[in-house]
Amino acid sequence: MARPSKYPRELRERAVRAVAQAMAQGEYPSEFEAIRTIARKLGIGSPETLRKWIRQAEVDGGTRPGKTTQELAEIRELKKEVAELRRANEILKTSSAFFAAELDRQSRF
């Protein structure tokens, strides 16, 4: 199970918007400088964290190829379901083998 995010969604959205606005206004010579400065101002532990948020927002917005946040959540849920079904299938296999052996023993007497 994934741990809850250390940062609230509002902070993430605000940080992504701040970098986009700063780049649109030409406030920084590079996107990296904007990310680094804004991450420090907002108390985000690592500029890499903010960079990942920006890239995911670009994917969600359709400007970058990749899996959207919604698709990733759906994949995560489907993986959980597959794991649960596999566990149930193993239980059923074990129990059917057990009962088959029981029936085989009863028919001999």
N, C-alpha and C positions, 0 to 999 in steps of 0.2 A: 504494500500500500504506500502510495506516495505521501510524503510529508506535506503539510500545508505550507504555502508560500510565506516566506519571512516578510515580504513586502505586500501591502494592500494593493488591490487592483487599481485603485484611484491613483496611487503613487506611480505605478508602472505606466499607466496611460498618460499621466502628466509628464513624466520623464521623456517618453517617446515623442509627445507633442513638442516639448521644449527643444529637443534636438532637431526635429523637423523645422521648427520655426527659426532656430538659430542658423541652420544651414540655408534656408530660403532667404534669410536676410544677409547672409554672408558675414556673419559675426566671427566665424572661426576659419582658419586657413584649411582645415581638413575635418572630416567627419570624426576622426579619432580624437582630435582636440576638443571638439564639441562634446562628445560622449564623456571623455575624461573629466572635463570641467563640470558638466552638469551632474554627473554621477557624484562627484565630490560635494557639490553644493546641496544635493538632495540627500546626502548621507547613504548612498548606495555603496555597499562594501567594495565592489569591484566594477571597473568600467566594462569588463567582459559581460557581466550580468545585464547591464543596460544595452550593450550591443546585441545580445541574444534577443532581448525584448523587441528591439527595433527590427531585427531580421524577421521575427515571428509576426510582427505587425505588418511588415511588407508582404509576407506570404498571405496573411489574412486579408489584406487589402487587394490582393491579386496583382501586385507589381513585381513579385518575385515568385519563381516556381517553388513548389514544395507542398507539404501537407499542412492544411489549416489547423488551427487549434481545435475546431469542432471535429475534424477528421481524426486528429490524434486522440481526442477523448473517446471517440467511437471505437477506435482500434484498441485502446486500453480496456474498454468495457467488453469488447468481443474476446480479447485475450483472457480476461477473467472468466467469462462464460465458458470458453473452451477448456480452461483448466478445471473448472467445476464439473463439466460434463465428462472429462477424462477421469476424474476421481470417481464419479458416480459409475462410470463404465467399469472401472477396475473393481469396485465393490460388487457390482452385479456379476462380473466374471467369477470372482472368488466365491460368492454365495451360490451361484449356479453349479460350480464345481463341487462345492460342499454338499448341496442337496442331491446332486446326481450320484455322488458316492454313497449318500445315505439310502437312496432308493435302490442302488445296486446291492447294498448289504441286506436290505429287508427282503428282496426278492429271492435270495439264496436260502432263506430259512423256511 
